[in-house]
Amino acid sequence: MKKVLFLALAAASFTFASCDSKKENAQENAAENVEASGEAKADAMEDQADAVRDSADAKADAMEDNADAMPSQATPAPAEGATK
């Protein structure tokens, strides 16, 4: 009988220990809201950085394509085995 009573008291104490006060819940909710807001701002900044990077890559690719389309001004190397 003592074991059953001890187990019941232990279970009850864990139940009460897991209950939060309204003030604690409010503080936890406020902290979660701050965290969520920070995550949203960080995500927006990452999206903006990706857009800038993509724009720079597109501009660089266009410049390289333009350079490749121009005729070469370099003197070609002599053919292998050719003599002067």
BELJO-V115977 format. One record per residue. RES is the residue in one letter. PHI is phi as a letter, one per 30 degrees, with the letter a starting at -180 (999 if undefined). BURIAL is # if it has 24 or more other C-alpha atoms within 12 Angstrom, else .. Layout:
res->(RES & RES)
phi->(PHI & PHI)
burial->(BURIAL & BURIAL)
This chain:
res->(M & K & K & V & L & F & L & A & L & A & A & A & S & F & T & F & A & S & C & D & S & K & K & E & N & A & Q & E & N & A & A & E & N & V & E & A & S & G & E & A & K & A & D & A & M & E & D & Q & A & D & A & V & R & D & S & A & D & A & K & A & D & A & M & E & D & N & A & D & A & M & P & S & Q & A & T & P & A & P & A & E & G & A & T & K)
phi->(999 & d & d & d & d & d & d & d & d & d & d & d & d & d & d & d & d & d & d & c & d & d & d & d & d & d & d & d & d & d & d & d & d & d & d & d & d & d & d & d & d & d & d & d & d & d & d & d & d & d & d & d & d & d & d & d & d & d & d & d & d & d & d & d & d & d & d & d & d & d & d & d & c & d & d & d & d & d & d & d & i & d & c & c)
burial->(. & . & . & . & . & . & . & . & . & . & . & . & . & . & . & . & . & . & . & . & . & . & . & . & . & . & . & . & . & . & . & . & . & . & . & . & . & . & . & . & . & . & . & . & . & . & . & . & . & . & . & . & . & . & . & . & . & . & . & . & . & . & . & . & . & . & . & . & . & . & . & . & . & . & . & . & . & . & . & . & . & . & . & .)
